Amino acid sequence: MPLIAELAGDENMDNCRTFVFQNEGHTLGNALRSIIVRYPDVVFVGYTIPHPAESTMNFRIQTTRSVRAIDVLRRGLQDLERVCDTTLDKFDEAMRSRR
């Protein structure tokens, strides 16, 4: 199921945006934050779960003026996907070698 992110506020600032993810929580938020925080053009990255009864996650990215927040989010999601693919490959390899 694809992730659906909506923009919240900050209409005039491409380098500072809040993305609202539906049906996501700490699992995606913390993993994505830990990847994006290492990018050199990122000034701030963080996420919140507004209320435990709601299934939304607010993910905020602030970058230097030369980089758009949406591009950082896209890169972060792609990098996270690669990490997950590598982890699955290593797991499958380890399971095959145990047989």
C-alpha positions as CSV (number, residue, x, y, z in Angstrom):
1,M,0.0,0.0,0.0
2,P,1.6,3.3,-1.0
3,L,2.2,6.0,1.6
4,I,-0.1,9.0,1.3
5,A,1.3,12.3,2.5
6,E,-0.5,15.6,2.5
7,L,1.1,19.0,3.0
8,A,0.0,20.9,6.0
9,G,0.5,24.7,6.2
10,D,3.8,26.4,5.1
11,E,2.4,27.0,1.6
12,N,5.0,29.7,0.8
13,M,8.1,27.9,2.0
14,D,9.5,25.0,0.0
15,N,12.3,24.4,2.4
16,C,10.1,24.0,5.5
17,R,7.1,21.7,5.3
18,T,5.0,19.4,7.4
19,F,3.8,16.2,5.8
20,V,0.7,14.4,7.2
21,F,0.8,10.6,6.8
22,Q,-2.4,8.7,7.2
23,N,-2.3,5.3,8.9
24,E,1.4,5.6,10.0
25,G,3.0,5.9,13.3
26,H,6.3,5.6,15.2
27,T,7.7,2.7,13.1
28,L,7.9,4.7,9.9
29,G,8.4,8.1,11.7
30,N,11.5,7.1,13.7
31,A,13.1,5.1,10.9
32,L,12.6,7.9,8.4
33,R,13.7,10.6,10.8
34,S,16.9,8.6,11.6
35,I,17.8,8.6,7.9
36,I,16.9,12.1,7.0
37,V,18.6,13.7,10.1
38,R,22.0,12.7,8.6
39,Y,21.6,14.7,5.4
40,P,23.8,17.8,5.3
41,D,21.2,20.2,4.0
42,V,18.7,19.3,6.8
43,V,18.3,21.9,9.5
44,F,15.5,20.1,11.4
45,V,13.5,16.9,11.1
46,G,11.0,15.5,13.5
47,Y,7.6,13.8,13.8
48,T,4.7,13.7,16.1
49,I,1.7,11.5,16.6
50,P,-1.0,14.0,17.6
51,H,-3.1,11.5,19.5
52,P,-2.9,7.7,20.1
53,A,-6.5,7.3,18.9
54,E,-5.8,9.0,15.6
55,S,-3.8,7.1,12.9
56,T,-1.9,10.1,11.6
57,M,1.7,11.1,11.8
58,N,3.0,14.7,11.2
59,F,6.5,14.7,9.8
60,R,8.3,18.1,9.6
61,I,11.4,18.8,7.6
62,Q,13.3,22.1,7.4
63,T,16.3,22.4,5.1
64,T,18.7,25.1,3.9
65,R,17.1,27.3,1.3
66,S,18.8,25.5,-1.6
67,V,16.9,22.2,-1.0
68,R,13.2,21.6,-1.1
69,A,11.7,19.6,1.8
70,I,9.6,17.4,-0.6
71,D,12.8,16.3,-2.3
72,V,14.4,15.4,1.0
73,L,11.3,13.4,2.0
74,R,11.4,11.6,-1.4
75,R,15.1,10.8,-0.9
76,G,14.6,9.6,2.6
77,L,11.8,7.3,1.6
78,Q,14.0,5.9,-1.2
79,D,16.9,5.4,1.1
80,L,14.7,3.7,3.7
81,E,13.3,1.4,1.0
82,R,16.9,0.4,0.1
83,V,17.8,-0.3,3.8
84,C,14.7,-2.5,4.1
85,D,15.5,-4.4,0.8
86,T,19.1,-5.0,2.0
87,T,17.9,-6.2,5.4
88,L,15.5,-8.6,3.7
89,D,18.2,-9.9,1.4
90,K,20.6,-10.5,4.2
91,F,17.9,-12.3,6.2
92,D,16.9,-14.5,3.3
93,E,20.6,-15.3,2.7
94,A,21.1,-16.3,6.3
95,M,18.0,-18.5,6.3
96,R,19.2,-20.3,3.1
97,S,22.6,-20.9,4.6
98,R,21.0,-22.5,7.7
99,R,19.4,-25.3,5.7
